[in-house]
Amino acid sequence: MSEPCTQAKIIEQLDAKVGRVIELLEEVAVQRTEIKHLMRGQQEHREWLVEHGQRIRGLEAAPGRVAGKALVVICTMSGTVVGSIVSSIVVWSITNGH
């Protein structure tokens, strides 16, 4: 069996090592909390980017949708004008007896 002096030194060394392990575990706990906070922030930023990306895609597609609607309106107006001209010519030719 070891001498009491030797055991006391070993116990002191173990106490010092246990104290250091506890300090390291506390540091790890703090870093873990910080990592979780950063991960939440990253997730929020990812959601923000997705949301704004969808808005941007909508804005980029808007001119095409507007142009399509304008084309339909122009074609409808052109058809109406041509139809009116044809109707006017037919009515004029009937009323003038040609």
Disulfide bonds with the S-S distance in Angstrom:
none
